[in-house]
Amino acid sequence: MSNWMWRSFGQEFGPVEISALGELVVSGTIGPDDEVSQAGSKKWQRVATVPELQRFLTSNPSSAPAATKKLPAATAAALVKPVSGPPESKPLTAAAPAVPQPAATPKPAQPTVRPYVYRPTNSSHTTTYAVVGIVLACVLGVVGVWYYFTRPLVIPLIWHKRPIDCIAISPDGRWIATGGDDNALCLWSVRDGTLRRTIQGHQGHIMAVNFSPDSQRVITGAQDNTAKVWDVEQGVEVFTLHGHNKRVDGAAFSPDGTLIATGAWDHSVRIWNASTGKQVRELKTQLVNCLCFSPDNMTIATCSWDWTVRTYDVATGKQTRVFVGHGSGIHSVAFRSDGQQLVSASEDGTIRIWNVETGKQVLKLEGHKGAVYDALFTPDGKRVVSAGKDQTIKVWNLEIALESQTLTKHPGDVRCVACTPDGRTIASGGAEATSLLWKRYLPR
């Protein structure tokens, strides 16, 4: 039988025998938009409908040359008509006995060989698809890895057995320090939140913690009326600062690393030599809940239960400003990175921002339901992060003076917060003995 070709939308398929071509027509494999041509011919005929193609296959003499079939002799004889006229006389002869013919053995049925049509591979298309697939897989892989390492993530820091009162992050962004009512200082990794070191030494609750500018030391203030300086890498005590006769709730290194300031409930602030631990100066003030140095090392700010924030000149010990406006005791105070503003958090449920030069209130932020225990500026100075009794951490956009984000997964009161130097991650501690590391929660 003749070999045929067929093509669909310009792509050729074949060869295929005409009988198989008919099967393709019946099965619908060849459709109205396809074309057929006899093998070796350049003439193609479009298939408008399947019946038209069937007519084309049967009516086109060139498409399927008829095969001559031999008819059986009996059938041929039956088709021959007798000739009219008398029969020709023939001599009589004895009839030969009939010889029985053996019965024809039926031939076994031959298995039907079904011709097939194959689709030739276009190597250029295959290569293109492979390249596109590889590129797409690489892009998706890169996006997946990027998302994995940049997605927001909350890591619990679990070790403390009692409430956590203070927290700090080292200036190099490597360490988190936590202290609380179990009298222990814990050092954690900012990278993955693992506990690196636990230090015992105080005989009372640790109420304040801060790192030195070089991140090599950490200072703690406690209810045992002392402050202690620790070596971060070795985990050993460097020295203890004695002098206060009531709990020490404020402790900080100066930005240049030369001085230490401590504030206590004995209504005093003491300034110490950071290298030797010797007291340099004592300032008389109100009961101190928290204190901090200005970025230029020249000013100390304190906050108190008398509803005020106060600033003092480090060199002379004289009070320079009193900031009045809160309606209850103040838990924390912190400078902005340029030293021009202060932020304070109060029992009255508000966060207030002050101009350092004039002592005037610049902004009041309200949104916490209950006392606000801690507040600080982000490193870029554009936002404030606060923590409160309502078990939330709030991020405030200072450009529009509105809350921009609220973090609500903290169990219990949130008593303290800290921010990494890159401004992307928050660390917090609370009343349920739980610290959380909120990685990449702050926008860039």
VOPA-63019 format. One record per residue (C-alpha): residue number from 1; residue in three letters; x, y, z. Coordinates in Angstrom, 2 decimals. Example, Ala and Ser with C-alpha at 12.3 -4.5 7.8 and 13.67 -1.06 7.14 Angstrom:
   num   residuo         u         v         w
     1       ALA     12.30     -4.50      7.80
     2       SER     13.67     -1.06      7.14
//
This chain:
   num   residuo         u         v         w
     1       MET      0.00      0.00      0.00
     2       SER      1.12      3.55     -0.63
     3       ASN      2.90      5.56      2.02
     4       TRP      1.45      8.89      3.02
     5       MET      2.47     11.91      5.03
     6       TRP      0.31     14.22      7.07
     7       ARG      1.11     17.44      8.83
     8       SER     -0.49     19.68     11.42
     9       PHE      0.20     23.42     11.61
    10       GLY      3.30     23.04      9.45
    11       GLN      4.80     20.10     11.35
    12       GLU      5.12     16.90      9.31
    13       PHE      4.31     13.41     10.61
    14       GLY      4.93     10.12      8.83
    15       PRO      5.42      7.98      6.96
    16       VAL      2.13      6.21      7.41
    17       GLU      0.34      3.61      5.27
    18       ILE     -2.93      4.57      3.73
    19       SER     -4.84      2.05      5.83
    20       ALA     -3.39      3.60      9.00
    21       LEU     -4.14      7.04      7.57
    22       GLY     -7.77      5.99      7.33
    23       GLU     -7.68      4.88     10.95
    24       LEU     -6.29      8.27     11.94
    25       VAL     -9.19      9.90     10.12
    26       VAL    -11.77      7.71     11.84
    27       SER    -10.20      8.21     15.26
    28       GLY    -10.13     11.96     14.80
    29       THR     -6.35     12.24     15.10
    30       ILE     -6.33     14.09     11.77
    31       GLY     -8.54     17.16     12.05
    32       PRO     -9.95     19.87      9.79
    33       ASP     -6.80     22.00     10.04
    34       ASP     -4.42     19.24      8.91
    35       GLU     -3.04     18.39      5.45
    36       VAL     -2.18     15.11      3.67
    37       SER      0.14     14.22      0.79
    38       GLN      1.38     11.02     -0.83
    39       ALA      4.99     10.21      0.09
    40       GLY      7.39     11.87     -2.30
    41       SER      4.80     14.36     -3.56
    42       LYS      4.92     18.07     -2.84
    43       LYS      1.16     18.45     -3.24
    44       TRP     -0.71     18.82     -0.02
    45       GLN     -4.47     18.79      0.42
    46       ARG     -6.13     20.43      3.40
    47       VAL     -8.62     18.35      5.32
    48       ALA    -11.78     20.42      5.60
    49       THR    -13.79     17.64      7.19
    50       VAL    -13.23     14.00      7.84
    51       PRO    -15.82     12.90      5.19
    52       GLU    -14.04     15.04      2.59
    53       LEU    -10.74     13.37      3.43
    54       GLN    -12.37      9.95      3.13
    55       ARG    -13.71     10.88     -0.30
    56       PHE    -10.28     12.17     -1.22
    57       LEU     -8.68      8.88     -0.27
    58       THR    -11.15      6.84     -2.31
    59       SER    -11.64      9.09     -5.33
    60       ASN     -8.09     10.16     -6.01
    61       PRO     -6.67      7.44     -8.28
    62       SER     -3.12      8.52     -7.61
    63       SER     -3.61      8.23     -3.91
    64       ALA     -4.30      4.54     -3.73
    65       PRO     -3.58      2.49     -6.88
    66       ALA     -6.01     -0.37     -7.02
    67       ALA     -4.48     -3.71     -6.34
    68       THR     -5.44     -6.43     -8.81
    69       LYS     -7.02     -9.33     -7.01
    70       LYS     -7.14    -12.86     -8.45
    71       LEU    -10.55    -14.42     -8.28
    72       PRO    -11.02    -18.15     -7.62
    73       ALA    -11.41    -20.28    -10.76
    74       ALA    -14.93    -21.35     -9.90
    75       THR    -16.03    -17.82     -9.54
    76       ALA    -14.36    -16.83    -12.82
    77       ALA    -16.04    -19.69    -14.63
    78       ALA    -19.36    -18.69    -13.27
    79       LEU    -18.93    -15.25    -14.66
    80       VAL    -18.28    -16.52    -18.24
    81       LYS    -21.42    -16.55    -20.40
    82       PRO    -22.05    -19.64    -22.71
    83       VAL    -21.62    -19.10    -26.48
    84       SER    -24.81    -19.80    -28.59
    85       GLY    -24.73    -22.62    -31.20
    86       PRO    -24.57    -26.39    -31.36
    87       PRO    -22.05    -28.05    -29.25
    88       GLU    -18.98    -29.37    -30.96
    89       SER    -18.88    -33.17    -31.25
    90       LYS    -16.05    -34.90    -29.54
    91       PRO    -14.91    -38.55    -29.56
    92       LEU    -16.11    -40.63    -26.71
    93       THR    -13.55    -41.64    -24.22
    94       ALA    -13.72    -43.48    -20.94
    95       ALA    -14.24    -41.15    -18.09
    96       ALA    -11.26    -40.97    -15.84
    97       PRO    -11.97    -41.88    -12.25
    98       ALA    -12.18    -38.86     -9.99
    99       VAL     -9.16    -38.47     -7.80
   100       PRO    -10.07    -37.16     -4.40
   101       GLN     -8.25    -33.90     -3.64
   102       PRO     -6.89    -33.37     -0.14
   103       ALA     -8.77    -30.78      1.84
   104       ALA     -7.07    -27.40      1.85
   105       THR     -5.44    -26.75      5.15
   106       PRO     -6.54    -23.31      6.42
   107       LYS     -3.67    -20.93      6.85
   108       PRO     -3.17    -19.61     10.36
   109       ALA     -4.35    -16.06     10.80
   110       GLN     -1.51    -13.62     10.44
   111       PRO     -1.17    -11.10     13.26
   112       THR     -2.28     -7.68     12.20
   113       VAL      0.65     -5.32     12.00
   114       ARG     -0.63     -1.92     12.90
   115       PRO      1.43      0.82     11.29
   116       TYR      2.22      3.77     13.48
   117       VAL      2.90      7.46     13.09
   118       TYR      5.83      9.01     14.94
   119       ARG      6.45     12.65     15.80
   120       PRO      9.98     13.73     14.91
   121       THR     11.87     15.56     17.70
   122       ASN     12.77     19.16     17.05
   123       SER     16.13     19.47     18.79
   124       SER     16.15     23.26     18.73
   125       HIS     12.78     23.41     20.50
   126       THR     13.87     20.81     23.01
   127       THR     17.04     22.73     23.79
   128       THR     15.06     25.95     24.22
   129       TYR     12.57     24.32     26.58
   130       ALA     15.41     22.75     28.59
   131       VAL     17.22     26.08     28.93
   132       VAL     14.01     27.87     29.94
   133       GLY     13.29     25.15     32.49
   134       ILE     16.76     25.36     34.00
   135       VAL     16.64     29.17     34.17
   136       LEU     13.18     29.07     35.76
   137       ALA     14.30     26.48     38.32
   138       CYS     17.35     28.59     39.20
   139       VAL     15.25     31.74     39.58
   140       LEU     12.71     29.97     41.77
   141       GLY     15.54     28.45     43.82
   142       VAL     17.18     31.83     44.36
   143       VAL     13.85     33.40     45.30
   144       GLY     13.16     30.58     47.73
   145       VAL     16.56     30.91     49.39
   146       TRP     16.20     34.71     49.54
   147       TYR     12.78     34.41     51.15
   148       TYR     14.02     31.81     53.65
   149       PHE     16.81     34.06     54.89
   150       THR     14.85     37.34     54.78
   151       ARG     11.41     36.32     56.01
   152       PRO     10.17     37.65     59.38
   153       LEU     10.85     35.15     62.14
   154       VAL     10.10     34.93     65.86
   155       ILE     12.65     32.96     67.90
   156       PRO     11.89     32.22     71.57
   157       LEU     14.80     32.64     73.98
   158       ILE     14.00     30.17     76.72
   159       TRP     16.01     29.70     79.89
   160       HIS     14.91     32.17     82.55
   161       LYS     12.67     30.77     85.25
   162       ARG     11.23     34.09     86.43
   163       PRO     10.19     37.42     84.82
   164       ILE     12.72     39.25     82.63
   165       ASP     13.18     42.92     83.56
   166       CYS     15.91     44.16     81.22
   167       ILE     17.40     43.43     77.81
   168       ALA     20.15     44.87     75.59
   169       ILE     21.79     44.15     72.21
   170       SER     25.52     44.67     71.72
   171       PRO     26.70     47.46     69.37
   172       ASP     28.33     44.89     67.06
   173       GLY     24.96     43.13     66.67
   174       ARG     26.22     39.75     67.92
   175       TRP     24.92     39.46     71.48
   176       ILE     21.67     39.76     73.40
   177       ALA     21.86     40.17     77.17
   178       THR     18.87     39.46     79.42
   179       GLY     18.45     39.77     83.18
   180       GLY     15.56     39.25     85.54
   181       ASP     14.09     38.07     88.78
   182       ASP     16.09     34.82     88.84
   183       ASN     19.28     36.90     89.46
   184       ALA     20.90     35.49     86.28
   185       LEU     22.50     37.19     83.29
   186       CYS     22.05     35.32     80.00
   187       LEU     23.94     35.96     76.77
   188       TRP     22.32     34.88     73.51
   189       SER     23.28     34.85     69.85
   190       VAL     21.47     37.41     67.71
   191       ARG     22.08     35.26     64.63
   192       ASP     20.09     32.21     65.70
   193       GLY     18.87     32.89     69.24
   194       THR     20.97     30.17     70.90
   195       LEU     22.00     30.56     74.53
   196       ARG     25.75     31.09     74.67
   197       ARG     26.40     31.80     78.32
   198       THR     24.66     31.97     81.71
   199       ILE     26.26     34.04     84.46
   200       GLN     25.34     33.99     88.14
   201       GLY     26.70     36.50     90.64
   202       HIS     24.05     38.93     91.87
   203       GLN     22.12     38.29     95.05
   204       GLY     19.03     40.15     93.84
   205       HIS     16.91     40.71     90.76
   206       ILE     18.81     42.19     87.82
   207       MET     17.06     45.44     86.86
   208       ALA     19.44     46.98     84.28
   209       VAL     21.81     45.69     81.60
   210       ASN     23.92     47.44     78.95
   211       PHE     26.93     46.70     76.72
   212       SER     30.17     48.63     76.39
   213       PRO     30.75     50.39     73.03
   214       ASP     33.25     47.71     71.95
   215       SER     30.80     44.91     72.90
   216       GLN     33.49     43.26     75.04
   217       ARG     31.88     43.96     78.40
   218       VAL     28.39     44.15     79.86
   219       ILE     27.20     45.92     83.00
   220       THR     24.28     44.89     85.23
   221       GLY     22.50     46.70     88.04
   222       ALA     20.57     44.74     90.65
   223       GLN     18.44     44.84     93.76
   224       ASP     21.45     43.81     95.86
   225       ASN     22.52     47.51     95.66
   226       THR     25.46     46.76     93.36
   227       ALA     26.42     46.99     89.71
   228       LYS     28.75     44.43     88.14
   229       VAL     30.88     44.53     85.00
   230       TRP     31.35     41.23     83.13
   231       ASP     33.65     40.03     80.38
   232       VAL     31.42     38.85     77.53
   233       GLU     33.77     36.31     75.96
   234       GLN     35.01     34.77     79.20
   235       GLY     31.80     35.12     81.18
   236       VAL     33.67     36.26     84.29
   237       GLU     33.21     39.26     86.56
   238       VAL     35.63     42.14     85.93
   239       PHE     34.69     44.17     89.02
   240       THR     31.77     45.15     91.25
   241       LEU     30.68     48.74     91.85
   242       HIS     29.80     49.33     95.52
   243       GLY     28.41     52.62     96.84
   244       HIS     24.63     52.66     96.46
   245       ASN     22.55     51.68     99.46
   246       LYS     19.38     50.80     97.55
   247       ARG     18.53     48.85     94.43
   248       VAL     20.33     49.88     91.24
   249       ASP     17.78     50.24     88.43
   250       GLY     19.97     52.14     85.94
   251       ALA     23.41     51.26     84.56
   252       ALA     25.15     52.31     81.33
   253       PHE     28.53     52.80     79.64
   254       SER     29.32     56.18     78.09
   255       PRO     29.49     56.10     74.25
   256       ASP     33.28     56.57     74.33
   257       GLY     33.67     53.69     76.80
   258       THR     35.54     55.68     79.45
   259       LEU     32.78     56.11     82.04
   260       ILE     29.99     54.15     83.69
   261       ALA     26.88     55.69     85.22
   262       THR     24.63     53.97     87.74
   263       GLY     21.36     55.22     89.20
   264       ALA     19.53     53.85     92.23
   265       TRP     16.51     54.23     94.43
   266       ASP     18.75     56.02     96.95
   267       HIS     18.18     59.24     94.93
   268       SER     21.67     59.31     93.45
   269       VAL     23.57     58.87     90.22
   270       ARG     27.18     57.76     90.49
   271       ILE     29.79     58.08     87.75
   272       TRP     32.67     55.57     87.64
   273       ASN     35.91     55.08     85.76
   274       ALA     35.15     52.26     83.32
   275       SER     38.71     50.89     83.43
   276       THR     39.34     50.83     87.18
   277       GLY     35.87     50.86     88.71
   278       LYS     36.74     53.91     90.83
   279       GLN     33.95     56.39     91.57
   280       VAL     34.46     59.74     89.83
   281       ARG     31.37     61.74     90.83
   282       GLU     28.04     61.51     92.64
   283       LEU     24.91     63.38     91.55
   284       LYS     21.95     63.97     93.83
   285       THR     18.61     63.49     92.07
   286       GLN     15.25     61.79     92.44
   287       LEU     14.59     58.07     92.72
   288       VAL     16.10     56.67     89.50
   289       ASN     14.24     54.08     87.42
   290       CYS     16.46     54.32     84.34
   291       LEU     19.34     56.39     82.95
   292       CYS     21.31     56.85     79.72
   293       PHE     24.23     58.82     78.25
   294       SER     23.84     61.25     75.36
   295       PRO     25.73     60.28     72.16
   296       ASP     28.32     63.04     72.79
   297       ASN     29.11     61.75     76.34
   298       MET     28.29     65.17     77.85
   299       THR     24.81     64.56     79.31
   300       ILE     23.09     61.96     81.47
   301       ALA     19.30     61.63     81.40
   302       THR     17.29     60.01     84.20
   303       CYS     13.62     59.23     84.80
   304       SER     11.80     58.79     88.06
   305       TRP      8.60     57.99     89.91
   306       ASP      8.17     61.76     90.42
   307       TRP      6.79     61.93     86.81
   308       THR      9.82     63.79     85.45
   309       VAL     12.77     63.30     83.12
   310       ARG     15.95     65.16     84.13
   311       THR     19.27     65.81     82.42
   312       TYR     22.67     66.44     84.07
   313       ASP     26.00     67.75     82.86
   314       VAL     28.54     64.93     83.15
   315       ALA     31.52     67.22     83.75
   316       THR     29.98     69.32     86.53
   317       GLY     27.18     67.09     87.83
   318       LYS     24.69     69.99     87.59
   319       GLN     21.10     69.50     86.52
   320       THR     20.41     71.14     83.15
   321       ARG     16.75     70.39     82.31
   322       VAL     13.53     69.02     83.82
   323       PHE     10.96     67.56     81.40
   324       VAL      7.42     67.71     82.80
   325       GLY      4.27     66.30     81.18
   326       HIS      3.69     62.69     82.17
   327       GLY      0.80     61.92     84.49
   328       SER      2.48     59.09     86.39
   329       GLY      5.82     57.45     87.11
   330       ILE      8.27     57.03     84.22
   331       HIS      9.82     53.62     83.54
   332       SER     12.41     54.37     80.84
   333       VAL     14.24     57.11     78.97
   334       ALA     16.49     57.02     75.88
   335       PHE     18.31     59.46     73.57
   336       ARG     17.90     59.59     69.80
   337       SER     21.09     58.77     67.89
   338       ASP     21.77     62.45     67.13
   339       GLY     21.22     63.47     70.76
   340       GLN     18.60     66.10     69.94
   341       GLN     15.57     64.29     71.34
   342       LEU     14.62     62.04     74.24
   343       VAL     11.85     59.43     74.42
   344       SER     10.20     58.37     77.68
   345       ALA      7.67     55.64     78.58
   346       SER      5.29     56.01     81.49
   347       GLU      2.84     54.29     83.76
   348       ASP      0.25     56.74     82.36
   349       GLY      0.12     54.71     79.11
   350       THR      1.85     57.29     76.92
   351       ILE      5.16     57.70     75.12
   352       ARG      6.49     61.24     74.93
   353       ILE      9.25     62.74     72.84
   354       TRP     11.15     65.77     74.10
   355       ASN     13.42     68.42     72.62
   356       VAL     16.67     68.21     74.60
   357       GLU     17.65     71.86     74.13
   358       THR     14.31     73.44     75.06
   359       GLY     12.86     70.79     77.35
   360       LYS      9.56     71.04     75.45
   361       GLN      7.39     68.09     74.52
   362       VAL      7.53     67.41     70.77
   363       LEU      5.12     64.50     70.47
   364       LYS      2.81     62.32     72.53
   365       LEU      2.08     58.79     71.32
   366       GLU     -1.00     57.00     72.66
   367       GLY     -2.13     53.51     71.82
   368       HIS     -1.07     51.10     74.55
   369       LYS     -3.79     49.88     76.88
   370       GLY     -2.10     50.29     80.22
   371       ALA      1.40     51.14     81.39
   372       VAL      4.25     51.47     78.92
   373       TYR      7.38     49.88     80.39
   374       ASP     10.01     50.64     77.78
   375       ALA     10.59     52.76     74.65
   376       LEU     13.55     53.57     72.42
   377       PHE     14.39     55.10     69.05
   378       THR     15.42     52.89     66.15
   379       PRO     18.99     53.57     64.96
   380       ASP     17.81     55.76     62.08
   381       GLY     15.71     57.88     64.46
   382       LYS     12.60     57.58     62.28
   383       ARG     10.67     55.18     64.50
   384       VAL     10.07     54.42     68.15
   385       VAL      9.61     50.89     69.52
   386       SER      7.62     50.54     72.74
   387       ALA      6.55     47.72     75.06
   388       GLY      3.65     47.63     77.45
   389       LYS      1.51     45.90     79.99
   390       ASP     -1.04     45.12     77.24
   391       GLN      1.30     42.33     75.99
   392       THR      2.16     44.20     72.80
   393       ILE      5.16     45.76     71.13
   394       LYS      4.33     48.79     69.02
   395       VAL      6.33     50.48     66.28
   396       TRP      5.59     54.18     65.75
   397       ASN      6.30     56.13     62.56
   398       LEU      7.47     59.54     63.75
   399       GLU      7.06     61.19     60.34
   400       ILE      3.29     60.76     60.55
   401       ALA      3.09     60.35     64.36
   402       LEU      1.10     57.13     64.05
   403       GLU      1.46     53.50     65.03
   404       SER      2.71     51.52     62.02
   405       GLN      3.01     48.01     63.43
   406       THR      1.89     45.98     66.46
   407       LEU      3.50     42.70     67.51
   408       THR      1.13     40.59     69.59
   409       LYS      2.71     37.16     70.06
   410       HIS      4.35     37.98     73.39
   411       PRO      3.03     36.01     76.38
   412       GLY      2.31     38.26     79.34
   413       ASP      3.44     41.85     79.98
   414       VAL      6.32     43.07     77.80
   415       ARG      8.76     44.76     80.17
   416       CYS     11.75     45.56     77.95
   417       VAL     12.81     45.89     74.31
   418       ALA     16.03     46.41     72.37
   419       CYS     16.86     46.97     68.72
   420       THR     19.74     45.69     66.56
   421       PRO     22.16     48.22     65.03
   422       ASP     20.82     47.53     61.53
   423       GLY     17.33     48.51     62.68
   424       ARG     15.64     45.31     61.44
   425       THR     15.32     43.12     64.51
   426       ILE     13.78     43.53     67.97
   427       ALA     14.50     41.61     71.15
   428       SER     11.99     41.65     74.00
   429       GLY     11.52     40.26     77.49
   430       GLY      8.49     39.92     79.70
   431       ALA      6.70     38.87     82.80
   432       GLU      6.25     35.24     81.70
   433       ALA     10.01     34.53     81.85
   434       THR     10.10     34.60     78.05
   435       SER     12.31     36.53     75.69
   436       LEU     11.58     36.75     71.98
   437       LEU     13.80     37.65     69.06
   438       TRP     11.72     39.32     66.33
   439       LYS     14.08     38.94     63.38
   440       ARG     13.53     41.24     60.37
   441       TYR     10.27     42.63     61.71
   442       LEU     11.26     46.27     61.33
   443       PRO     11.21     47.72     57.80
   444       ARG     14.38     49.09     56.29
//
